[in-house]
Amino acid sequence: MARRKKIYEGKAKTLFEGPEPGTIVQYFKDDATAFNAEKRDVIEGKGVLNNMLSEYFMNGLTQIGVPNHFIRRLNMREQLVRACEIVPLEVIVRNFAAGSMAKRLGIEEGTPLPRPIVEYCYKDDALGDPLVSEEHIAAFGWASQQDMEDILSLALRVNDFLSGVMFGVGIKLVDFKIEIGRVYEGDYQRLIVADEISSDSCRLWDMETGQKLDKDVFRRDLGSLTDAYSEVARRLGVMPKGATPMKPTLIN
Ligand code: 5GP
């Protein structure tokens, strides 16, 4: 079998050159990291679940007209996505106080916010993805004013969509992170939702019990991460109960 060209290896995913120009194969690994990779483990099946969950959310976004990079799922661990230039920002949307914002501002976790709060972090592992303002973003040329308007609009549309989908299965969308890609179409550029949307990048709490069904289970040692992610997948009908996410088979 021909070796595929690896383009990039991140903490949770590996990217390979896709079969057609302008495409990329996104491989979901089982590696889990937190606190800027100070805590790490391999959680069997996590990659499979995130591949399925991200497919589900990105397909839903396509259905409601929110542009994103997803083309199709290839297998249990891989999906074909559109190649794009990643804007070096993590875009975080919060509906309830939690995580770093709760800590930074001394607000009790779970406090409802009067409106969704959008935050931007500069994507740089060595710096620990620091929080930045729109002033930094403009001054350092990471995104233009028009880009920022488009990014805000995309982030809020994703928030409304995800909140509604999760509400339908009894889950509260506390916050999430998305990444944005730049694609070129002739003389025009367009911004699209890229990377992944999964239990790795969202805070999801059971509406009745408050049980955490996201990566905080790993970050805070709250039990089985696979059980938490499987529960989200099961409620969404993405993976039937009893199905076991298989072991990784990285073919390169
Ligand atoms: P916080 O800033 O509270 O740590 O995170 C806010 C939200 O963004 C959470 O849902 C968290 O999972 C997500 N998030 C923040 N940074 C990252 C990151 O580097 N990777 C992933 N997968 N999610 C992140």
Residues whose N, C-alpha, C, O or C-beta is under 5 A from the ligand:
A	BS01	5GP	I92 A98 G99 S100 M101 D175 F176 K177 D200 S201 C202 R203
